């Protein structure tokens, strides 16, 4: 499954990228994130692996993030592996105006086992969750004091 989502953030691209690039900020906008732990490599750099733990309702989800490309603001991409799910995410940031940034994500999901059925039956749930995180990130950025 492949889809693209985008949202406009009313802040300059440099501010948006600075806030996106700080892993401590994940807790501010990524609801359900319980922990983010570097496993190997240099944080935020290609090859770095981190373990993310989410609590989504009654479900605890663990995934491994592997950074695959970093050339901000043009691209920041990685893979996210959890039980039965492999997700490649490409994040892009484009300056639209001095105080406006377009945030674009490209998501490619591959499913195995039971999750293959979930991906087929509920593709909208994955798209919706991706967009919810984008909306939460936008709200987080826009509430920060301007630099």
C-alpha positions in Angstrom: 0.0 0.0 0.0 1.3 3.4 -1.0 0.0 6.9 -0.2 1.1 10.5 0.1 -0.1 13.0 2.7 0.6 16.6 3.0 -0.1 19.5 5.3 0.7 23.2 5.4 2.5 24.5 8.5 2.4 28.2 9.2 6.1 28.5 10.2 9.4 28.9 8.2 10.9 25.7 6.9 14.0 26.1 9.1 11.9 26.2 12.3 9.8 23.2 11.2 12.9 21.1 10.4 14.6 22.1 13.6 11.6 20.9 15.6 11.1 17.8 13.5 14.8 16.9 13.9 14.8 16.8 17.7 13.8 13.3 18.9 12.8 14.7 22.3 10.0 16.5 20.6 8.4 13.3 19.5 6.7 13.0 22.9 5.1 16.4 22.3 3.2 15.4 19.2 3.2 11.7 18.7 0.3 10.5 20.9 0.9 7.0 22.3 4.7 7.1 22.1 6.0 5.6 25.3 9.7 5.4 24.6 12.3 6.1 21.9 15.7 4.4 22.5 18.7 4.5 20.2 20.0 0.9 19.6 22.9 1.5 17.3 24.6 4.1 15.1 24.5 7.9 15.4 21.1 9.3 16.3 19.3 10.7 13.3 21.9 9.6 10.8 21.7 7.0 8.1 22.1 3.5 9.5 20.9 4.5 13.0 18.5 2.1 14.6 16.1 3.0 17.4 13.4 1.1 19.2 10.0 2.9 19.5 7.3 1.7 21.9 3.7 2.9 21.5 0.6 2.3 23.5 -2.5 2.4 21.3 -5.5 1.7 23.3 -4.9 -1.7 24.8 -2.3 -2.6 22.3 1.4 -2.2 22.9 3.4 -1.9 19.6 7.2 -2.1 19.4 8.9 -1.1 16.2 12.4 -0.6 15.0 13.3 2.6 13.1 16.2 2.5 10.7 17.2 5.9 9.2 17.9 5.4 5.5 18.4 9.0 4.2 19.0 12.4 5.7 19.2 15.5 3.6 17.0 18.0 5.4 14.9 19.8 4.5 14.7 17.9 1.2 14.3 14.4 2.6 14.4 12.4 5.8 13.5 8.8 5.3 13.5 5.6 7.3 11.9 2.2 7.7 9.7 1.1 10.6 9.4 -2.6 11.3 6.9 -4.1 13.7 5.2 -7.5 13.8 3.8 -8.2 10.3 4.4 -4.6 9.1 7.3 -3.0 7.2 6.7 0.8 6.5 9.0 3.1 4.5 8.4 6.7 5.2 9.9 9.6 3.2 9.5 13.0 4.9 9.9 16.2 2.8 9.7 19.9 3.7 9.2 22.6 1.1 9.2 26.3 1.8 6.1 27.9 0.3 6.5 31.4 1.7 8.7 33.0 4.4 6.4 31.7 7.1 4.8 28.7 5.5 6.1 25.1 4.9 4.5 22.2 3.1 5.2 18.9 5.0 4.8 15.9 2.7 5.1 12.2 3.7 5.2 9.2 1.4 4.3 5.9 3.0 4.8 2.5 1.6 3.5 -0.4 3.7 4.2 -4.1 3.3 2.2 -6.5 5.3 2.7 -10.2 6.4 0.5 -12.7 8.1 -2.5 -11.4 9.9 -1.5 -7.8 9.2 -1.9 -8.5 5.5 -5.6 -8.9 6.1 -5.7 -5.8 8.2 -4.0 -3.8 5.5 -6.5 -5.1 2.9 -9.6 -4.6 5.1 -8.6 -1.3 6.7 -6.3 0.7 4.5 -8.0 3.9 5.6 -6.9 3.4 9.2 -3.2 3.6 8.3 -3.7 6.7 6.2 -5.8 8.3 8.9 -3.2 7.6 11.6 -0.4 9.1 9.4 -2.5 12.3 8.8 -3.4 12.5 12.5 0.4 12.6 13.4 0.9 15.3 10.8 -1.9 17.4 12.3 -0.4 16.9 15.7 3.0 17.9 14.5 1.6 21.0 12.8 -0.2 22.0 16.1 3.0 21.4 18.1 5.1 23.6 15.7 2.6 26.4 15.5 2.2 26.7 19.2 6.0 27.2 19.7 7.3 30.8 20.1 8.6 32.2 16.8 12.4 32.5 16.6 
